[in-house]
Amino acid sequence: MGGWVYILANKRNGTLYTGVTTSLTRRTFQHRTGLGSAFTRKYAVSRLVWCEPHDNIASAITREKSIKRWQRQWKIDLIEATNPDWRDLWEHIV
């Protein structure tokens, strides 16, 4: 089974959340409707700003753990490399 690593934000340069899932549409929908995590619910983090597919969930988990250890600016650079306007990518995955 494949996996996804993703980053959500509440606004440009705002609060960031890094996660991993086997179903990007389902998990993003959960975050958007307040069923995701307590953190994303508390800080209204629901805008999908970056995602990366993986062939298997194990490699996705490894990548997620790596990104979570990164400095904030590295995460911002990662987002802006493919999404400089911080568009909500939700419409592209549904």
N, C-alpha and C positions, 0 to 999 in steps of 0.2 A: 504494500500500500504506500502511496506517495505521501508527501507532506508539504506543508507551507510554513515559511517563517514570515511574519508580517509586523509592521509597525503602524500603530494608530496614533493620532494626535487630536487634541481638541481645537487647535488652531495653528497657524503658521508659527513655528518656533515655540510652540506651547508645550504642554505636558505630553510626554511620549510614553507609549506602552509597547513593549516587544512581546510577541507571543508566537506559539507554534500550534498547528492543527493539521488534521487530515482533511478537513473540509473548510476551505476558506470562506465560502458563501455562508455556510451554517454558522460558523464562529463569528464572522463579522456581523451577521444578523443578530446574534445573541448580544454582542456588545452594543449594537445600535438600539436594541430594545431594553437594555438594562439588565439582561440576563447573563452577561459575560462574566465579569469579575467585579468584586467589590471596589477595586481600585478604579477601573474604568467608569463605573457607575458614580463613584464619589467625585471624580474630577471631570465628568462628562467627556470622556475620551472615546470617540466613536468614528472619527474620520480615518479611513484606510488610506495611508499616504505612501506605503511601500510594501511590496510582497515579493517573495522569491520561492519558486517551486523547487522541490527536491524529489528524487526518485524514490526515496524511502523515508519513513518517519524518523529513523535513527539519525540519518544525516541532517535532517531538519532540526532535530533536538540539539545536536552538537553545534550547529550554526547559531541557533537561538541563544544557547548558553554563552557562546563566544560574543555575540553582539551585546548581550546584557552586560558584559564586563567592559565594553567599550566606553570611552569618554563620550559625553553628550555631543560634542562637536563632530565626532566621527559619525555618529548616527545621523546628524543633520546633513553632513556631507553625503552620506549614503542615500538619503531621501532625495536631496537636491540633484544628485547625479542623473536620476531618471524622472524626477517629478519636481522641477524647480519652482513651480507655482503652488505646490502643496495641494493639488486637486484631490478631491475625494475620489478614489478609484472604485468605489462601490458600484457605480453604474457600469463600469467595464467588466465586472465579474459576474453580474447578475444576468 
